[in-house]
Amino acid sequence: MSRDSIVPAQLRALPWRVLLLIAAIGGFGLVVLYSAAGASLTPWALSQGTRMIMFLGLAIVLSRVREDQWKAFAFPFYGVLVVMLVIVELFGFVSGGSQRWLDLGIIRLQPSELMKLAIVLAVARFYDILPASEIRGWTALWPAALLIGVPAVLVMLQPDLGTALMICFGGAVVAFLAGLPIRWFAGVIGLLVVAFPIALANLHGYQRQRIEIFLNPESDPLGAGYHIIQSKIAIGSGGIVGKGFLAGTQSHLDYLPERHTDFVFATMAEEWGLIGGVLLILAYLLVIRWGMRVAARAQTRFARLAAAGLSTTIFFYVAINLAMVMGLAPVVGIPLPLVSFGGSAMMTVLISVGILMGIDRSSRRLL
C-alpha cells in the first residue's frame, strides 16, 4: 500500500517541514521555561505546552480556509476589532496599570493582539480593490492611513506603545509593497523626526523613562535601567557555548527580571550561549523565509500583500524583542513568539501561519 493512499490529501498538503520547525522553536522554548522555573514544569512550561498544542491545531484548521474567504472577512474582522478596542477603552480589564483586556469570564481577550493580523488583511484588501491607476494618488494614502491610525491611537490609549508600533509597521509594510511612492514614506519619517520631541513630552511617564533609559541605562542602574543591564550581563556571560542547561546564574538567582517573558532570550543565551542564540534566530528566519516564498508564489494581489504583511509581522516580533533585550531598542513589551511565556503572541503568530498555509494552498490550486 502506497504512502499516498494511507495519508489523507489534506494532511499531505501541509508544509510539514515548517510545522516541525515551529514545533521545534516552541519545544525549545519549553526547555528554556523549564529551566527558568528552576527545573520545574510549573508554573510556566506545562501551561505553555498546552497552549502550543492548542494554537498549532488551530493553525492547521485555519489552513483549510481559502484565500477568497480571508479576503471577504478582512474588513468585517477589522471593524469588529475596532469596536472591541473602543469597548476596552470604556470597560476593559485593568492589570499592571494598563487597560488592554476584555474579561469574558472564561478568558481575558486582548483585541490589540488580533489587530496586528487584522490591519494586514484590511490594508491588503484596500489595495486589492484600489485601481492600479490610482496607486500614486491621494486616494491611495488617506484611507490606508485612516485604517492604520484609528486602531493605533486606540491601542496607545491603553497604553501599549509596542503593540501600537507593530500595528503601524504591519500596515505600512503592506502599503509600501502595494507600490505607494517612496517619497511619501520619507515625508512621514521626516514628520516623525520633527514631532519626536512633542511626542516624547506627551508620552506616559514610564514610556518616556524607557526611552531615556535606552539612551543611557547606566543613569539608573538599580532602577529603570536594571532590566536592560542585567539582560546584557546574562547574554554576555553565556559566551560561545553557554553555561549549560539549568546553570544560568542571572536567571536562577533572580537577577534577571521578566526572565520568562520579555527577557526570555537573555535567559536562553546565558545557558545556551551564542550558538543557541544563532540557531534560534536561524529557525525564525527560515519560518519567515517560507512566508515570503508563499507571498512570491501567490497568484492574486490580495494574497501577495497579505502573505508578505503577515511574514513581516512575525519578523517584527522577533526583531523588536531581540533589539530590546540587547539594548538596541527601548523596552516596549514585545515578547519573543513561541518562546516567551504567554498565549497572546503565540496565538497571533500561529494564526498568521495558518493564514499563510491557506493562502499557499489556494495559490497551488490556481497554478
N, C-alpha and C positions, 0 to 999 in steps of 0.2 A: 504494500500500500504506500503510495507516494506521500511525501510531506504535505503537499498542497491539498490532498484530499482529507488530511487529518485536521489541519489548521484552517479555521474559517477565513474567508477572504477579507472580512473586516479587520481581523487581527493581523493578517499578513500585510495589510496596507499601512499599518502603523510604523513610524520611524523608531524601531526598537533600539537602535544604537543611541539615539538621542534620549529616549526614555531611560535607558540603562545609565547613561551619563548623568542625567538629572538625579536618578536614584542614588548614584554613587556620591554626588555632591551632598545630597540630603543625608545619606548614611554617614559620610564623614562628619557632617555637622552634628549628628547624634553622638559620635565618638567625642567630639570637642565638648559638647554639652555635658556628657557623662563625666568627663574629666573636670570641667568647671564646677560641677556639683560635688567634687571630692569622691569620685568613683561611685556615684550613685545614679540610678535611673530616674530618681525623683529629686527635685520637682520638675525637671526640665526635659530630659531625654525621652522619657516614656510618653508624655503628652505630645511632644513634638513629633515623635514617630507615628503616633495615631493620626495627627493632622496630615502628615506627609502621605500616608496611605490614602486617606480620605480625599485630599485635593488632587493627588495623582490619578485616582479613579475618576474624579470629576473632569480632569483634563482629557482623559480617554473618552468619556461620554461626550464632551463638547467637540471632540474631533469629528463626530458624526454630523454636526451642524454645518450646513452648506454655506458657502460664501454669500450667496444671494440672501440667505436668511439673516446673516450678520449685517448685510447692507440695509435690509429693511428694518432691522432692530436698532440701528445706530442712533438715530435721532430720538426715538422713544426712550431708549436706555439713558441717553444723556439727560433728557428732560426729567425723568423720574429721579435721577441722582441730584440734579439741581434742586428740585423740590425737597429732597431729603436733606440736603445741605442747609437749606433755609430752616427746616424743622430742627436740625441740630443746633443752629444758632439760637432758636427760640426755646427749645425744650430739651436740648441734648444733655447726656450724662457727663458730669464733670469728674475728671480724675487727674491728679498731678498738676492742677491749675489750668488744665486745658479742657475745652468743651468740644469733643470730637466724635462722640459715640451716641448711637440711638440704643437705648435699653429696651430690647424686645422681650425681656423675660428669660427666654432660653439662651439667647446670645446677645452680645453687645456688638452691633454692626457699625463699622467705620466707613461711611459713604465716600469719604475723600479717597480711600484706597481704590475703590472701584472706579472713581472718576479718572484715575490715571489711565485706565483702559478706555473708558467712555469718550474721553477727549480725543484719543487717537482715532477711534471709529467715527466720531461725529465730524471731525475736521476732514478725514479721508472721504467721508460721504459727501461733504460740502464740495470738495474739489472734484469729486466724481461727477456731480451734476452740473458743475460750472462749465460753460462752453470754453473750449481751449482758446478761443479768440479773446476772451476776457481775462486771461490769467495774469496779464501785466497791467490791468486796470484797477481802479479804486475798489470796484465791486468784488475783487478777489481778496482784498485786505480786510475791510472793516467787518464783514460778517464773521470771518475766522477770528479776528481779534476779539470780537464780542463773545464768540463761543469759548475762547480760552480765558478771557478776562473775568467773566462772571463767576465761574467756579473758583478761579484763583483767588479772587477777592474774598469770597465766602470762606475759603479754607484759611486765608490769612487772618480772618476774624476769630478763628477758633482758639488760639493762634497756632498755626503749623507752617512755618516757613519752608521746611524741607519738602513737604508734600506739595505746597503751592508752586515751588520752583520746578518740581518734576512735572506737574500739570502743564506749566508754561513750556518747559523743554519738549515734552511729548508733542504738544500742538504745534510748536514752532518747527520741529523737525519735519512733520508732515507737510506743513506749509512750504518749507524750503524745498522738499523733494517734489512738491507739486509744480514747482517752477516759478515761484514768486521772485521778482528781481532782487539780486543781492544787495542793491543799494538801499532797499527798504530795511533789510536786517541790519545793515551798517548804521542806518539812521536810528533805529531802535536802540542799538548798543550805545550810540553816542548820547541819546537822551537819557539812558540809564546811568551812564557815567556822570552826566551833568546833574541828574536828580539824586545821585547816591547820598550826598551829604544831607539832603532834605529827608530822604527815606530813612537814613540812619537815625536821624533825630526823632522820627516818629515810630520807630520800632519799639516793641515791648522791651523793658529793661533787660530781661535775660537774653533776648535776641541780640541787642546791642552789645551786651557783655561778651557773648560768644564770638562776635566779630573782632572785638578789641583783644580778646584773649588769643584768638587765632593769629593776630598780628604780633602779639608779644605774650606768649603763655607764661614766661618766667616772671611777669609782673605780679602774678598772684599764684605762686607755686603750690600753696596749701589750700587755695580756694577755688576760684573758677578755672584756673589753669591746671588743676590737679589731674583731671581726666586725661588730657592730651599728653602731659608729661609722663604719666605712668604708662600710657599706651606706647609711647615711643621707647620707653625703657624696656617694656615687655617684648616688643618686636625686635629691638636691637640685641637684647640678651639671648635671644634664641639662636643667633649666629646662623651658620650654614645648615646644620642638621637638627638644631633644636636641643632642648634639654632632655627630651624624652617624654613619652606618654605618662601622664599623671605626675610629672616632675616640675611643672611650672610654678615657680615661687610667687611671682607677681599676682597671679590669679588665686592660688590656693591660700595665700596669706592675706587676701583681701586688700592688696594694694591697688589692684586694677578695678575701678568702678564699672558697672554695667558689663561685666565680663561675659555674660551670656546673651546680651542683646546687641547694642550698638558697637561695642568693642570686642566682639567675639573673634574677629580676625586677629587681634593682638593676643588673645588667649591661645588661639591656634598657633600663631607664629612663634610664641615662646617655646612651645613644646615640639613643634614640627619644623621650625626653622625656615630658612629661605627656600629650601627645596619644597617643603609642604606648601608654602605660600605660592610659589611659582606654579606648582601642579594644580592648585585650586583655581588660580586665575586662568590658567590654560583651559581647564574644564569649562569655566564660564565662557571663555572666548569661543570655544567650539560650539556651545549651545547658541551663542549669538550669531556665529558664522552660519550655522544651519538656518536660523531665522532669516538672515539676509539672503541666503540662497532661495528660500521659499519666496521671498519678495521678488527676486530676479526671475523665477520661473512663473510667477503669477501672470495670468492672461488678461486681467482687467485692471483698469486704473485704480479702482477702489481696493482691490486685493493687494496690488503692489504697495500702495501708500499705507494701508493698514498693517501689512506684514512688516514693512520697514519701520513703521512707527512703534509697533509692539516690540520688535527686536531692540530698538534703541532705548525703549523704556527699561528693558532688562539691563541693558548696558549702563544706563544712568544709575540704577540701583547699585550695581557693583562699583562703578567708578566713583560715585559720590561717597559711598561708605569707605572705600579704601583710601581715598584722599582725606577723608575726615579722620580716620584712625592714625594716619601717618603724619598728620599736622599740615597737610597741603590744602585743606579747606576748613571752614568753620564747622563746628559740631552742629548739625541740623537734624539729627534724629532719624537718619535713613538707615535701616538695618541691612545686613548682608543677606540677600534672599537665599532661602533653603538651608542656611546655617544659623543665623540669629534665631533665638527663641522667640516664638510668636507666630500667629497664624495669618496676620494681615498681608505681609509682604509675600509669604509663601502662596497664599491664595491668589494674589494678583499675578505673580509670575507664572503659576501653573495654569491659571485661566488663560493667560497670554499664550502659553504653549499649546493649550487645547485649541484656541482660535487659529493659531499658526498651522496646526495639523489639519484642521478643517479646510483652511484656505489651500494648503498644499494638495489635499485630496481632491478638491474641486478643480484645481489647475491641472492636475494629471488627467482628470476625466475629460477635460477640454482639449488636451493635446491630440 
